[in-house]
Amino acid sequence: MAETIEDIFHSKVVPQPVPFEIISFESIYKRYADKDSHIYQCHRIQFNALLIIISGKGTHNIDCKEYLLQPGTIIPLVKEQVHCFNKNLEVEGLIITFTNEFISENTSERDLFHFLQLYHSPVLQIDPENIRLLTPYTDLLFREQESGSMYLKEELMKNIFLSLLIQLKRLTPLEHHTVDNQRFRDFILFKQLIIKEFTNTHNAKDYANSMGISYKYLNDICKEFSHKTAKAFIDSWLILEIKRNLSEKMYSIKEIAFNTGFDEPTNLIRFFKKHTGETPGDFLFKL
């Protein structure tokens, strides 16, 4: 693992007017042929991505956890996640990258709901036989990406991409059962509020008050969409952030405690061991 985790911005890796790119795994490996390239080291993306595995088998590291890649695996990655590619190209597939602005600006509430619901799932699996049903959308995206005409280019690519997401939802019906729109949006708001405020408070009741909802309602929607209580959901987020900080190998325990909202390093150590069964030092030793 790299000594530090680099923040990767979309404008740096995709120098084109539309903040969107579709590219094959093979092409991205050729683009970063240098063996010391950042893609083979853990890096924090400042954009969103979608990985579609067509053939082959391998693994992919996301937020200190390894996921199996096989035909039909779909991995939505969101801004701020930490991941890295294996140095050996083991799979064939597609990588779609785009900024928050690309998906959110001038997008209807219903389409944004489809996006948020899909991106709430860490990993999806569709029947490999159904990969062919994605081809009309991905072919259109490639064709439009290569088009020299800029007239309504971004709008067209966004609509094709949203259609691809809806098709993915259709192919994973068990993961995306019908949910109450407002309850799901409140859960997403809770997640966004944690990202913004976790350095200030770890108390679920504080988040409920900020959202203007009852603590019971917050617990109910957390159990519905994450199978965890609100407190457990906050705790899991804190563990993830602590692991991300530890993985960067550039902060002391005291600094990490400050970065994640703990008053004292000993409180962080006690919290981490309670939830992981190991000390931060044990975790670092395994990296």
Secondary structure, 3 states (H helix, E strand, C coil): CCCCCEEECHHHHCCCCCCEEEEEHHHHHHHCCCCCCHHHCCEEECCEEEEEEEEECEEEEECCEEEEECCCEEEEECCCCEEECCCCCCEEEEEEEECHHHHHCCCCHHHHHHHHHHCCCCCEECCHHHHHHHHHHHHHHHHHHHCCCCCCHHHHHHHHHHHHHHHHHHHCCCCCCCCCHHHHHHHHHHHHHHHHHCCCCCCHHHHHHHHCCCHHHHHHHHHHHHCCCHHHHHHHHHHHHHHHHHHHCCCCHHHHHHHCCCCCHHHHHHHHHHHHCCCHHHHHHHC
